Amino acid sequence: MSKILKKEVVDFKRYLNGYEFTTTLPGSGKSVTFKPVTTLAMKKLLSSWNDNDVSVENALDNLITDCITDVDFSIDDLYIADRLYLLIEIRKKSKGSFIEFTYDCKKCESQSIQKIDLNKLNVKKLDLSKGRDIVKLDENISVRLTPLTRRIQKKAADKIKDINDADKNIERVIVTYAFCIKEIMLPEGSIKDPPFEDAYEFVKNCYDFMFNKIRDWFDNYDFGIDLEYEIKCPHCNLEDKIEVPIENFFY
């Protein structure tokens, strides 16, 4: 017969607290301790899913924060690539490493259920050693850049919220790059941590070939988890590279 426990001595949390895991972020290199998604956190996420993109992103921020057990953790300090990596790590420990989705073959147009093991996705570490965070724009001007963080992403979104849709995409890029500039290096000296207004004017007025070098730096120094995955159609054996769908990641 089961023992009846008195209410005041029941301490179920010490059993739940055993589900803690540690991972190292590929961007910052920091070690983070986390727990799986709770029922309450999942409800909060589901309730926001039909709202706008901002609400969904904020809900994902809250889900990550609810899962992290480190007291000094700040969601705003996360590189965006580290944020995605961490979401996938939390998902693996919450619902398992396998996901299933329907694939439409481009060749035979048939449908099939594909199963992907998230543990098999490649992870690339960020390497900013030996001045790799510096972009030489011409003989006189260089800039030191930082990868995009969640804080910068939110600041950029706030800056462009009142801009017309026709101009919003290019303005988002200009504003984001401006926030990512940590130093402007000139022959007479450097401007470290330039005010946003100065960095914004610099990006907006630099020549196109300079802008392209900044853009290329962000493209070339990608890091984190690679969502590209090879699958095969079971009907015609077509091999295809797709991006792992994460729309219903936690469902």
Secondary structure, DSSP 8 states (H G I E B T S, - for coil): ------GGG--THHHHTT--EEEE-TTT--EEEE----HHHHHHHHHHTTS-HHHHHHHHHHHHHHHB--TT--GGGSBHHHHHHHHHHHHHHHH-SEEEEEEE-TTT--EEEEEEEGGGS-EE----TTTTTEEE-SSS-EEEE---BHHHHHHHHHHTTTS-HHHHHHHHHHHHHHHHEEEEEETTEEEES--HHHHHHHHHHS-HHHHHHHHHHHHHT--EE--EEEEE-TTT--EEEEE---TTTT-
